[in-house]
Amino acid sequence: MTLEAIRAAMRRAAHVARRIIGVPDYDRYVTHVLAAHPGREPMSRDEFEQVRLHDKYSRPGQRCC
């Protein structure tokens, strides 16, 4: 396995871990909005985090604890 392949695998593993524990990925969101929704302004980091927190805690039964 090359060093670049190892780095790519580590990035994928980190992304999965962040998704599992619920850490929002603002940079990925901005990249997506700019690429998939031309002309649309991405939310600010604060707005993004507020929306993610609301999503996380507004659905009862979606959490394990």
N, C-alpha and C positions, 0 to 999 in steps of 0.2 A: 504494500500500500504506500502510495507516495505521500509526501508531506501535505500537498494540497488536498488530496483525498481525505486525509485525516482531519485537516482543518474544516473541510466541508461537512464531514460527519459530525464534528464537534458543534458546528453552527446549527445543524439540524437538531441535534440532541438538546442544545440550549433552548432553541425555539420551542420544542415539544415540552420541555420542563417548564418554561415560562407559561405556556398555554395551560398546562395541568394545574399549576398553582395560582393561575389567574392574574399574572402580571401583564398589564397591557403593553403593547408594542407600538408606541406612537410613530416611530420612524417607518415601520412597515405600513402603517395606516396611511401616512402622508404619501409614501411612494405609490401605494395603490390608488389613492384618490387622484393624484396627478396623472397617473397612467390610464386609469379606467374611466375617469369622469372629467374630461377636459372642460375648462371653464368654471369648474366648481372649486370653491375655496375650502381647503381643509380646516377642520376645527383647530382651535388653539390647543396646546398641550393641556391646559387646565380644563377646557371644555371636554376634551377627549377623556380625561381621567374621571370627570364627574359623570359622564355618560356611562363609562365602563362600571363605575361603582354602583350606579343606579341599576344597570342591567344585572349586575351580580347579586344584589340584595333585594331586587323587586320580584323575584320569582321564587316563592316558597317551594320547598321540596327539591330544589335544584342543587342544594349543597349537601355534603355528607355530615356536617356538624352544626 
